[in-house]
Each structure stands twice: as structure tokens, then as C-alpha cells.
Amino acid sequence: MRSCTSKNCKTRSTPCRIEARFAHQGALRSILSRAKAALRSAMRYSCVNEIPSVETYRALRTGSGLSAKTVEAAERGLPHTLFAVQVLDGATPVGMGRVIGDGGCFYQVVDIAVLKAHQGKGLGKRIMAEIVKYLEANVPESGYVSLIADGEAQKLYAQFGFVHTAPASVGMAFKRRTR
């Protein structure tokens, strides 16, 4: 009988070597299982480059934690979209992103939204990858692309080349006066 090669083994016995081999195989099975689950999850979703319906748009915004938009605002705004991407789980939209602007000088990335139940699965990255592909193919050299990053989303956007503009410039929003 050959002795065990484990540095932690006191007996250096064959059973100890077999136990170590099974432990190693168990770890490999666990890694393989997680990789298969991630692949199944990635394959479960698909992207379509189309503007969401008003109903879908409003549901994705509120379901992801973004502010609600009225039917009127969505009906007016969505037709002026330069580019849109939706992430589908089967046939159901679970995420979206849009690019708006004048199509030449100024572009803004907006409405990056993933339903809460589908967050943490890389869908925001998929949305941004589609948007960046569009931007790289369509924005003229002097075009300016901007976005407003809420909270931790800035880490996602930084992965795609977006940088802070402050202190040279800061984002500002128009607040209506109450009448």
C-alpha cells in the first residue's frame, strides 16, 4: 500500500489520498455546476433592438426602481428614440436602455432599467454593450455622449468608458416652479 501525499495527513494512508481526490472532484463539480447555471441564465435572455411599447416602458421603469412616467410623456418621448434595446426573458421584456438626442451633436443614454427580479445577472452589462455598439457605429467624431448615473450605476457605466465630468462640469436638472 502506497502512502498518502497530503501535507496535512498524519497517517499518509491510501484512504486519505482517495478522500482528498473526492474532495477535489467535489470542488470541480461545484465550479462546473455554477458555470453551467451561469451559462443557462445567459442563454435564457435575448436582446432585441426595438423601442418598447408605452406600457412596457412604464412597467420596466417602475419595476426597476426608476421614477414613473405618465402615459402622455411616454407617448410623446418614445417615438423620438434614436436607439433602443430590450432584454427579453423568453418573450417577456425584463430590461431596456435607450439613446436619445439630435442624432449628430448630442446623445444621451437614458432608461437603463432591469426588473428587480432579474438584477445581478449581467443584464445591465448586456444593455450597455448594445448601446455602446450603436454609439461607436453612429456618433460622429465631435458628437457628445452623456448620461446621468444614479448611485452605484456609475460603476457599470465606467466599465464602458464613461467618466465623471466634474469638476469641469456638473449635471443639472430643470425644476418647474409650482404655479
C-alpha positions in Angstrom: 0.0 0.0 0.0 1.4 3.4 -1.0 1.4 6.2 1.5 -0.6 9.4 1.3 1.0 12.5 -0.3 -1.2 15.1 1.6 0.9 17.5 3.6 -1.8 17.6 6.3 -2.1 13.8 6.6 -0.7 12.2 9.7 -1.1 8.7 8.5 0.0 9.0 4.8 -2.5 6.2 4.0 -4.2 5.4 0.7 -7.7 6.1 2.2 -6.6 9.7 2.9 -5.4 10.1 -0.7 -8.8 8.8 -2.0 -10.6 11.2 0.3 -8.6 14.1 -1.0 -9.2 13.1 -4.6 -13.0 13.0 -4.0 -12.9 16.4 -2.2 -11.1 17.8 -5.2 -13.6 16.3 -7.6 -16.4 17.7 -5.5 -14.9 21.2 -5.8 -14.6 20.8 -9.5 -18.3 19.6 -9.7 -19.3 22.7 -7.8 -17.4 25.0 -10.1 -18.8 23.2 -13.2 -22.3 23.4 -11.7 -22.1 27.2 -11.1 -20.6 27.7 -14.6 -23.5 25.7 -16.2 -26.0 27.7 -14.2 -24.5 31.0 -15.4 -24.5 29.8 -19.0 -28.1 28.7 -18.7 -29.0 32.1 -17.3 -27.2 33.9 -20.1 -28.8 31.8 -22.7 -32.2 32.4 -21.2 -32.1 36.0 -22.2 -32.1 37.6 -25.6 -31.8 41.2 -26.8 -33.9 43.0 -29.4 -33.1 46.4 -30.8 -36.6 48.0 -30.7 -38.4 50.7 -28.9 -40.6 49.3 -26.1 -44.3 49.9 -26.1 -45.6 52.6 -23.8 -47.0 50.0 -21.4 -43.7 48.0 -21.4 -41.6 51.2 -21.0 -43.6 52.4 -17.9 -43.6 48.9 -16.3 -39.9 48.5 -16.8 -39.1 51.9 -15.3 -41.2 51.4 -12.2 -40.4 47.7 -11.8 -36.7 48.5 -11.8 -36.9 51.3 -9.3 -36.8 54.3 -11.7 -39.4 57.1 -11.4 -42.8 56.7 -13.1 -43.6 58.4 -16.3 -47.1 59.3 -17.4 -48.7 57.8 -20.5 -48.6 61.2 -22.1 -44.9 61.6 -21.5 -44.1 58.1 -22.8 -46.3 58.6 -25.9 -44.5 61.8 -26.7 -41.0 60.7 -25.9 -40.6 57.2 -27.2 -41.0 58.0 -30.9 -38.0 60.3 -30.7 -35.7 57.5 -29.6 -32.5 57.2 -31.6 -31.8 53.6 -30.4 -33.4 51.2 -28.0 -32.6 47.8 -26.7 -34.8 45.4 -24.7 -33.7 42.3 -22.9 -36.3 39.5 -23.1 -36.8 36.5 -20.8 -38.4 34.3 -23.4 -40.9 36.8 -24.9 -41.2 39.0 -21.8 -39.3 42.3 -21.6 -37.3 42.4 -18.4 -34.8 45.2 -19.2 -34.2 48.1 -21.5 -32.0 51.0 -22.4 -32.4 53.9 -24.9 -30.3 56.6 -26.6 -31.9 60.0 -27.3 -30.6 63.2 -28.8 -30.3 65.1 -32.0 -28.6 62.4 -34.0 -25.5 64.5 -34.7 -24.1 66.7 -31.9 -25.6 65.4 -28.7 -26.6 61.9 -27.5 -27.8 60.9 -24.0 -28.0 57.4 -22.7 -31.3 57.0 -20.7 -33.7 54.5 -19.2 -31.2 51.8 -18.3 -33.6 49.5 -16.4 -33.7 45.9 -15.3 -36.6 44.5 -13.3 -35.6 43.8 -9.7 -36.1 40.0 -10.0 -33.6 39.9 -12.9 -30.9 42.2 -11.5 -27.5 40.9 -10.7 -27.4 38.6 -13.7 -25.3 40.8 -16.1 -28.3 42.2 -18.0 -27.3 45.8 -17.4 -23.9 45.0 -19.0 -25.7 43.4 -22.0 -27.8 46.5 -22.4 -24.8 48.8 -22.2 -22.8 46.6 -24.6 -25.6 47.0 -27.2 -25.8 50.8 -26.6 -22.0 51.2 -26.9 -22.1 49.2 -30.1 -24.7 51.6 -31.5 -22.8 54.7 -30.3 -19.5 53.5 -31.8 -21.1 53.0 -35.1 -23.3 56.1 -35.3 -21.9 59.0 -33.3 -19.8 61.5 -35.3 -16.3 62.2 -34.0 -17.4 65.6 -32.5 -20.6 64.1 -31.0 -21.0 64.4 -27.3 -22.5 61.4 -25.4 -23.7 61.8 -21.8 -25.7 60.1 -19.1 -26.7 60.7 -15.6 -25.5 57.9 -13.3 -27.7 57.2 -10.2 -25.9 55.7 -7.2 -23.8 52.6 -7.9 -24.7 52.5 -11.6 -21.7 54.7 -12.2 -19.5 51.6 -11.7 -21.4 49.9 -14.6 -21.1 52.9 -16.9 -17.3 53.3 -16.1 -16.8 49.8 -17.5 -18.0 51.1 -20.8 -15.8 54.2 -21.0 -18.0 56.8 -19.3 -16.1 59.1 -16.9 -17.0 61.8 -14.4 -17.2 65.2 -15.9 -17.0 67.1 -12.5 -15.4 69.4 -11.6 -15.2 70.8 -15.1 -19.0 70.4 -15.5 -21.8 69.0 -13.4 -25.2 67.7 -14.3 -28.2 69.9 -13.6 -31.9 69.4 -13.9 -34.7 71.9 -14.5 -37.2 72.1 -11.7 -40.6 73.6 -12.5 -41.9 76.2 -10.2 -45.2 75.4 -8.7 -47.9 77.6 -10.1 
